[in-house]
Amino acid sequence: MRPNPQYATTDEQVARQLIAENPWAMLISHHAGQLVASRYPVLLDEATDGLTLVTHVGRPDETLHGLGEHEVLVVFEGAHGYVSPSWYAPGSSRIPTWNFSALHCWGTPQILDADENLDVLTRLTAHFEQHVDEPMWLDREQAAPVARGTVGLRIPVDRFECKIKMSQDKDPVSVQNVIDHLRAPGPYQQPRLADDMERARAAGIGGPAAE
């Protein structure tokens, strides 16, 4: 990501929250002379002290990525959207921009055994099924044959970069105007982004500086 310290945070709790709220991630690697990218649901491994991810891939992605052989990049993306300068206070900037949250995590995947992979698949299913009216939990015995077509991963995160760009460089009136416009009906309506802007403002993430 662009090295702009104004929008950067090293707070692990901010990173954890972004992962928890946006579990659909992109796994990127460079293997056998090619860039490889795949998308999978990713959860936090709460059983570890550090920032650790758990997920699975469908075969043959483990071979295409060369998983376990080298570092990979896992990208999480929060709510994002266009910000028109027409929303700013009079006399403010006339330059449009894009507000967003993004997290890049680097680490070397650990390949899980069959039982650990089933643990991850069970947890992934439970995580998302819990919000269904009549959840169908994963039956490990029935899932075992299907699970053989997947590879479970644990990825201890060695380092991460997190950017929360939420109009921190703008005056308070302009920030509130942007929030109001993102909540209003229209082509750029983004209530989740408005929520994130309010949360960043309350947490004091970032500070006044030139964009």
N, C-alpha and C positions, 0 to 999 in steps of 0.2 A: 504493500500500500504506500501511497505518497507519504513521506516522512513529515507530517505536519503535527508538531507536538501540541498544538492548541486543542486538537480533538482527540488526542491519544490518552488512554488510561492504562495503568499497569495494575489496577485493582482486580484481583482474581475473582472477587465476588461479582463484579460487573460482567466478567467473562462467563462465569458460571450461569448467571441469569440469562445472558444472551443465548447460551447453548440450550438451557432448559426451555426457553420460550420459542426457540427456532431449531428443532432437532433435525430438520432435513438439510443435510450438509453435502458438500462436494469434497471428494477425496482426490487429490492430484499427486501424481508422481512422475518422475522421469526415469524410464526403464528401457533398456535395449535400444537406446538412441531415440526414443519417442516419448512425447508427452502423453500421459494417460489420465483421463478424468472419469470418475463415476460418482453417482449420487445415491446415498443411503441414509436411513435414519440413524442418528447417533445420540447416545445418552451419556451422562456423566457416570463414572464409576464411583459411587459414594463410599465404597469400602476402603478406598485409598486416601492417604493424607493429601497428596498433591493433586494437580489437575490431570485427570486420566479419563480417556474416552473409551467407550465400548460400542461395538457395532458388528456387522457381519457383511460379507460380500457374497455374491453369487458366483459360482465357478463359471468360467475360468478367470474371473477378475483378479484372483490372488496371483495368478501366473502373469497376466498382462501387466500388473503393477509391480511384480517382483516383491510382494509384501513380505516383510521380515528381513529383507536384504539391505534396506536403506531407509532413509528418512522420507516421510511423506508430508504433504500439506493438507490440512483439513480446514475448509472454509465454511463459516457460518454467516448468514446474512439476516439481519433484522428488517423491520419495516423501513421503507425508503420511499422517496417521492420528490417530484419537481417542486421547486419553490420559485414563484414569480416575484420579480422585484416590485411589481405593482402592489404587492401586499405590504411592503415596507412603509414606515412612517415617511411623510413628506420630507424631501431633502436627504433621504438616505441613499444607499447604493442603488444603481440602475442595472446591476449585473445579476442575471438569474443564477441559480445554483441547484444542487441536489442534496437533500438531507438523507442521512443513512446511519445504520449501525453495522459494523462488520468486524469479524474476528477471524484471524488466521492463526492456526495452531500447527506447530511442527513437532514430529515425534516419529520414532521407529516402531511400527506395529509388532506386537507379540501375537503369534498364531496360537489360538486356543485349541485344546483337545475337544473331542466330540462331546463330552459331558459339559464342559465349560461353554461350548458353542450353544448347546441346548439351553443352558442357563441364560445366556444372553438373549436368545430368541424368545424364551419364556418371558423374560423381563420386558423386552421390547413390545411383545403382544399385550402384556398386562398394562404397560404404560399408556398405550393408546386405546385399548378396549375399555379401560375404566370410565371413559366418558360416553360409552354407548349405553343405550337404554337397557338392552339385554346382552351384557358382555359375554363373549365366548372365549374363555381362557384356553391357552394352548395345552393340549394333551400331549405330554412328552412322548408317550408310547406311539401315538399316531403320527407325531411330528418327526420322529427319529429318521424314518426313511427319506423324508423331504429334506431334513437338515443335512444329510450327506451331500447335498448339492450346494451347500453354503460353507463358508469359512468364517469362524468367529475371530474377532480381533479385540485386543486391548491395546490402546495407544497412550502410553505415558507422555504427556506434553512436556517437551524440553524447553520450549519458549513459545510465547504468543505475542501477537500484535493486535490491539483492539482500538478501533476508532469509533467514536460516538460524535458524529457531526450533526448538531442540532441548532444551528444559527447562533452559536455562542458569541460570534463576533458582532452580532447586531444589538441595537439598543432595545431596552425592555418593551417599548411600544411595538416595535417591528416584530419582536419574538411573539408577543401575544397575538398580533395580527396574523402571523403565519399560522399559529395554532388554530385560530378561529376559522381561517380559510380552509385548513385541512379538515376541519370538522364539518364545514358547510357542504351541502350537496353540489355536485359538479364533477367535471372530468378529472380533477386532481384531488378529490376527496380521499383522505387517508387518516381515518380516526386513530388507527394504531400508531402512526407516526406522530400524531398530535399528542398521544399519551406518552410516547417516548420523549418528546420534547419537554413536556411538563416534568417528567421524571428526571431528565438530565438537568433541567433548571433547578429543581429542588435539591438535587445532589451536588450541585455546583461543579459538574464535570466541565472542564474547559474554562476559558477565561477570555477577557477582551483582548483581541490582537487582530492584526490585519490578516484577512483570509489569504 
